[in-house]
Amino acid sequence: MDFTLTEEQDAIVEVATQVLGGTVTHERLKELERSGGDRFLPDVWQELAKANLLGIALPEAHGGTGFGILEACLVLREIGRTCAPVPYLACVVGAAMPIGAFGTPDQQARWLPGVVDGSTILTAALSEAGSYSSPTAPTTTATPDGAGGYRISGEKWHVAALDRAARVLVPASTPDGGVVLALVDPAADGVRTEALLTTASTPEWLLVLDGVAVDADDVLGGDTPAGAEALAWTIDRCVVATCALQAGVCRQALDLTARYTSERHQFGVPIATFQAVAHRAADAYTDALGVETTMLQAAWRLAEGLPADDEVHIAKFWAAEGGQRMIHGCQHLHGGIGVDTDYPLHRCFRWSKELELTFGGATEHLRRLGATLA
């Protein structure tokens, strides 16, 4: 496979690097963490919008640039590299892209322009307790309520940006065995939320729905509701987007490790010259490369409309297994400074551990990959 990026993709990476590198610094993140304030940088979100990176995978008719999941993953990789606290995955990949692919013209016109210009944040509630063994069969229920509407009941876990989202994309199972994707108002009657404590302190919530009324206009697809196929489409892209974040985190951790082992001296020479250190660093580099290349392969196949079930599972296995092995190696090579919160590696470690289990860990994806081959 040729991993060479096109000129347009190179330009996307360059713009994302400029936007994020200039606004998301270690000192700024450290100040944000110590303040205990809102883990969201609105100015960074607006800069992403001005650069049209929020609309990179959304239809041109609504202000986007019409690219796809591969280009979105290139942006996410840079977000992971800077550990930027912005809900790009949840908003763009989890909610806006499904609306662009399966929403009615009215739904697209209502929500996508605001996402593109940064004025509207959407999110997706795709996780349930112990759900990844059957992600396309949610236990949350949608009971018909007349005129194409539904009553939604159930619990969704780890919902990002719920405190600022205008709508939440909620998959739910119908009595006839089908699936609908509903755009739920977080302020609607019957909605309860609870902030969660996460490994990387990313802002996530428990979403409890108790007979929440959803009109036909807020059912994705309208009169022809998007079903299990649309949910699988969405989850596949969110899984690969998670791998893209992990690839960026690995890049940053590896860069920090290369710099540290080159500058740290023992016995009058850089510790990078010691064979054991070089071997550990080489293993970390190999794992980081595995995370990135499997992510790119899965994203490319999804973007091209090719069968990608195996590649998605392989990418997430590498992001989980290779990612945690790589980040532990970087911590090992740093010694005690690696856990010092004045130094940026701790941030990579915490986010990598969180991403390891997001949308299923290594064992779950290996089990599902094995089932496709059995």
C-alpha positions in Angstrom: 0.0 0.0 0.0 1.2 3.5 -0.9 1.0 5.8 2.2 2.0 8.9 0.3 -0.4 11.7 0.9 -1.9 13.8 -2.0 -1.1 17.5 -2.3 -4.5 18.3 -0.8 -3.9 16.0 2.1 -0.4 17.4 2.7 -2.0 20.9 2.8 -4.6 19.7 5.3 -1.9 18.4 7.6 0.1 21.6 7.2 -2.9 23.8 8.1 -3.9 21.6 11.1 -0.3 21.7 12.3 -0.2 25.5 12.1 -3.5 26.0 13.8 -3.0 23.6 16.6 0.7 24.2 17.1 0.2 27.9 17.5 -2.7 27.7 19.9 -2.3 24.5 22.0 0.9 24.6 23.9 2.1 22.7 26.9 2.1 25.8 29.1 -1.5 26.6 28.1 -2.7 23.0 28.8 -0.8 23.0 32.1 -2.6 26.2 33.1 -5.9 24.8 32.0 -5.4 21.6 34.0 -4.3 23.4 37.2 -7.2 25.8 37.1 -9.7 23.0 37.2 -11.8 24.9 34.7 -13.7 24.0 31.5 -11.7 21.4 29.5 -12.5 23.1 26.2 -10.6 25.8 24.2 -13.3 27.8 22.3 -10.7 29.9 20.5 -9.0 26.7 19.1 -12.4 25.5 17.9 -13.0 28.8 16.1 -9.6 28.6 14.5 -10.3 25.1 13.3 -13.6 26.5 11.8 -11.8 29.5 10.2 -9.4 27.0 8.5 -12.5 25.0 7.4 -11.1 21.9 9.2 -14.4 21.3 10.9 -16.0 21.0 7.5 -13.3 18.9 6.0 -15.5 15.8 5.6 -18.9 17.5 5.2 -20.7 18.3 2.0 -19.7 21.3 -0.1 -23.4 22.3 -0.4 -23.4 23.2 3.3 -20.0 24.9 3.5 -17.7 21.9 3.9 -14.9 20.8 1.5 -16.4 17.4 0.6 -13.5 15.2 1.6 -14.0 12.1 3.8 -12.9 10.1 6.8 -9.3 9.9 5.7 -8.8 13.6 5.7 -10.7 13.9 9.0 -8.3 11.4 10.5 -5.3 13.5 9.4 -6.8 16.4 11.4 -7.5 14.1 14.3 -3.9 12.9 14.2 -2.7 16.5 14.8 -5.3 16.9 17.5 -3.9 13.8 19.2 -0.3 15.1 18.8 -1.1 18.3 20.6 -3.6 16.7 23.1 -6.0 19.5 22.1 -9.2 19.5 24.3 -11.7 19.9 21.5 -14.6 17.5 20.7 -13.7 17.0 17.0 -14.3 13.2 17.0 -17.7 13.4 18.7 -19.0 16.5 16.7 -17.6 16.0 13.2 -17.2 12.2 12.9 -19.8 11.0 15.4 -22.6 13.3 14.5 -22.1 15.7 11.6 -20.8 13.1 9.1 -23.8 10.7 9.7 -26.1 13.7 9.1 -24.2 14.5 5.9 -24.5 10.9 4.8 -28.0 9.9 5.9 -29.8 13.0 7.0 -32.7 14.6 5.1 -31.9 17.8 3.1 -33.7 19.8 5.9 -31.6 18.1 8.6 -28.4 18.8 6.7 -29.4 22.4 6.1 -30.4 22.9 9.8 -27.2 21.5 11.4 -24.2 21.3 9.1 -23.6 25.0 8.4 -23.3 25.6 12.1 -20.8 22.8 12.6 -18.7 24.1 9.7 -18.5 27.7 11.1 -18.0 26.5 14.6 -21.2 28.0 16.0 -22.9 24.7 16.6 -21.5 21.6 18.5 -23.1 18.2 18.1 -22.2 15.0 19.8 -23.0 11.3 19.6 -24.0 8.8 22.3 -22.7 5.5 20.9 -21.5 3.7 24.0 -23.6 1.7 26.5 -22.4 -0.3 29.5 -20.7 -3.4 28.2 -22.0 -2.7 24.7 -19.1 -3.1 22.4 -19.7 -6.8 21.8 -22.8 -5.8 19.9 -22.5 -2.0 19.1 -25.1 -2.1 16.4 -27.8 -3.6 18.7 -28.3 -0.9 21.3 -30.3 -1.7 24.5 -31.7 1.9 24.4 -35.2 1.6 23.1 -37.3 3.7 20.7 -41.0 3.3 21.0 -43.2 4.7 18.2 -45.1 7.7 19.3 -47.2 8.6 16.3 -46.6 10.6 13.2 -43.1 9.2 12.8 -41.9 10.2 16.2 -40.5 8.0 19.1 -40.1 7.9 22.8 -36.4 7.1 23.7 -35.4 5.4 26.9 -32.0 4.1 28.0 -28.6 5.0 29.2 -25.6 6.1 27.2 -22.1 6.3 28.6 -19.0 8.5 27.8 -20.9 11.2 25.8 -18.4 13.9 24.9 -19.2 17.6 25.0 -22.8 17.0 26.2 -22.7 20.3 28.2 -22.4 22.4 25.0 -24.1 20.2 22.4 -27.2 21.4 20.6 -28.2 17.8 19.7 -27.0 14.3 20.6 -27.1 11.5 18.0 -28.7 8.6 19.9 -29.0 5.1 18.4 -32.0 3.1 19.7 -33.6 -0.2 19.0 -37.2 -0.4 17.8 -39.8 -3.0 18.7 -39.6 -4.6 15.3 -35.9 -5.3 15.7 -34.7 -2.3 13.7 -32.6 0.7 14.7 -33.2 4.4 14.5 -30.8 7.3 15.0 -32.4 10.1 16.8 -31.2 13.7 17.2 -32.0 14.3 20.9 -32.2 17.7 22.5 -30.1 17.5 25.8 -32.5 20.0 27.4 -35.6 18.0 26.6 -37.9 16.6 29.3 -36.8 13.2 30.5 -33.1 13.8 29.9 -30.7 13.5 32.9 -27.0 13.9 32.7 -24.1 13.2 35.1 -20.5 14.2 34.6 -18.0 11.3 34.6 -14.5 11.1 35.9 -12.3 9.9 33.1 -8.6 8.7 32.9 -7.5 11.7 30.9 -10.0 14.2 32.5 -11.7 14.5 29.1 -15.2 16.0 29.6 -17.7 13.1 29.3 -21.2 12.4 30.6 -23.6 9.7 31.4 -26.8 10.4 29.5 -30.0 8.9 30.9 -33.2 9.0 28.7 -36.6 8.4 30.2 -39.3 8.5 27.6 -37.8 11.4 25.8 -40.0 12.6 22.9 -38.4 12.9 19.5 -40.3 14.3 16.6 -40.1 12.8 13.1 -38.0 15.8 12.0 -35.3 14.7 14.5 -35.2 11.1 13.3 -32.2 10.8 11.0 -33.4 10.1 7.5 -36.9 11.3 8.3 -39.6 9.2 6.5 -36.9 6.6 5.6 -35.0 6.3 8.9 -31.4 5.5 8.9 -31.0 2.1 10.5 -28.4 -0.5 11.6 -26.3 0.0 8.5 -26.0 3.7 9.2 -25.1 3.0 12.8 -22.4 0.5 11.7 -21.1 3.1 9.2 -20.9 5.6 12.0 -19.2 3.3 14.5 -16.6 2.2 12.0 -15.6 5.8 11.4 -15.5 6.6 15.0 -13.3 3.6 15.8 -10.8 4.7 13.1 -11.0 8.3 14.3 -10.0 7.0 17.7 -7.0 5.3 16.2 -6.1 8.5 14.5 -6.0 10.3 17.9 -3.9 7.5 19.2 -1.5 7.8 16.3 -1.0 11.5 17.1 -0.5 10.8 20.8 2.1 8.2 19.9 3.9 10.7 17.6 4.1 13.3 20.4 5.3 10.8 22.9 8.0 9.5 20.5 9.2 13.0 19.8 9.5 13.8 23.5 11.4 10.6 24.1 13.8 11.1 21.2 14.5 14.6 22.5 14.9 13.6 26.1 17.2 10.6 25.4 19.4 12.8 23.2 19.7 15.5 25.8 19.9 13.4 29.0 23.6 12.5 29.7 25.1 9.7 31.8 28.8 8.8 31.9 29.4 11.8 29.7 27.3 10.7 26.7 23.6 10.9 25.7 21.6 7.9 27.1 20.3 7.4 23.5 23.8 5.9 22.7 23.2 3.0 25.1 22.2 -0.2 23.4 19.3 -1.0 25.8 17.9 2.5 25.4 18.2 2.3 21.6 16.4 -1.0 21.5 13.6 0.2 23.7 13.2 3.3 21.5 13.2 1.2 18.4 10.4 -1.0 19.7 8.4 2.2 20.6 9.0 3.5 17.1 7.8 0.2 15.5 4.7 0.2 17.6 3.9 3.9 16.7 4.4 3.1 13.0 2.0 0.1 13.4 -0.7 2.3 14.9 -0.4 4.9 12.2 -0.2 2.6 9.1 -3.1 0.4 10.2 -5.2 3.5 10.9 -4.4 4.9 7.5 -5.2 1.6 5.8 -8.6 1.4 7.5 -9.4 5.0 6.9 -8.5 4.7 3.2 -10.7 1.7 2.7 -13.6 3.3 4.4 -13.1 6.5 2.3 -13.0 4.4 -0.9 -16.1 2.4 -0.1 -14.2 -0.8 0.1 -14.9 -3.6 2.6 -13.1 -2.6 5.8 -14.4 -4.7 8.7 -11.1 -6.6 9.2 -9.0 -3.5 8.7 -11.0 -1.5 11.3 -10.6 -4.2 13.9 -6.9 -4.5 13.1 -6.4 -0.8 13.4 -8.1 -0.7 16.8 -6.2 -3.7 18.0 -2.9 -1.9 17.1 -4.1 1.4 18.6 -4.9 -0.4 21.9 -2.1 -3.0 22.1 0.6 -1.2 20.2 -0.4 2.2 21.7 -0.2 1.1 25.3 3.0 -0.8 24.7 4.6 2.2 23.0 3.5 4.7 25.7 4.9 2.5 28.5 8.2 2.3 26.6 8.3 6.1 26.4 7.6 6.3 30.1 10.3 3.8 30.9 12.9 5.7 28.9 12.0 8.9 30.7 12.3 7.5 34.2 10.8 9.6 36.9 10.3 12.8 34.9 7.8 11.0 32.7 5.2 11.2 35.5 5.9 14.8 36.5 2.9 16.9 35.6 5.2 19.8 34.8 6.4 17.7 31.8 4.1 16.9 28.9 4.5 13.2 28.7 2.0 12.5 31.4 -0.7 13.9 29.2 0.2 11.6 26.4 0.2 8.6 28.8 -3.3 9.4 30.3 -4.9 10.0 26.9 -3.3 6.9 25.4 -4.7 4.8 28.2 -8.2 6.3 27.7 -8.1 5.8 23.9 -6.9 2.2 24.4 -10.4 1.2 25.6 -12.5 3.7 23.7 -14.8 1.8 21.3 -13.5 -1.5 22.6 -10.0 -2.7 23.7 -7.5 -5.0 22.0 -9.1 -8.3 23.2 -12.6 -7.3 22.0 -11.4 -6.3 18.5 -9.2 -9.4 18.2 -12.1 -11.6 19.2 -14.4 -9.9 16.6 -11.6 -10.2 14.0 -11.3 -13.9 14.8 -15.0 -14.4 14.4 -14.9 -13.0 10.8 -12.1 -15.5 9.9 -13.6 -18.5 11.6 
